[in-house]
Amino acid sequence: MSSIFLYDSIMSLSNPFDMITDVNDSKHFWKIAVRITKLWFVQKPPNSGHLEMVLMDSKGHKIQVSVVKEEFNRWRNYLVEYDTYMMQNFDVMLNDCEFKA
């Protein structure tokens, strides 16, 4: 259900983006432009691993994001630390991980 697109210039798109501070679990049709400021993979046996990222929007707001392994395998060759992306149509869920940033 998620989509991600590489986008070099946030300012030139005519459609407005949501800000990280607005994102919550009330809908699935978010559209944010973010830079990946940190990117790492967590492997915790015997469970499957997942991808962790810290994203920053154009106003400097940050959020930590967890991506399940199935989705990580789909995007692993496209996501690059310090690059800017447009992300849309994703789910927001409660962070119930053992360790939180």
MOCORVEN-V647596 format. One line per field, one symbol per residue. ss: DSSP state (2 for helix, 1 for strand, 0 for the rest). Layout:
BEGIN
ss=???
END
This chain:
BEGIN
ss=00111100022200000002220000000011111111111100000001111111000001111111222222200000000111110000000000000
END
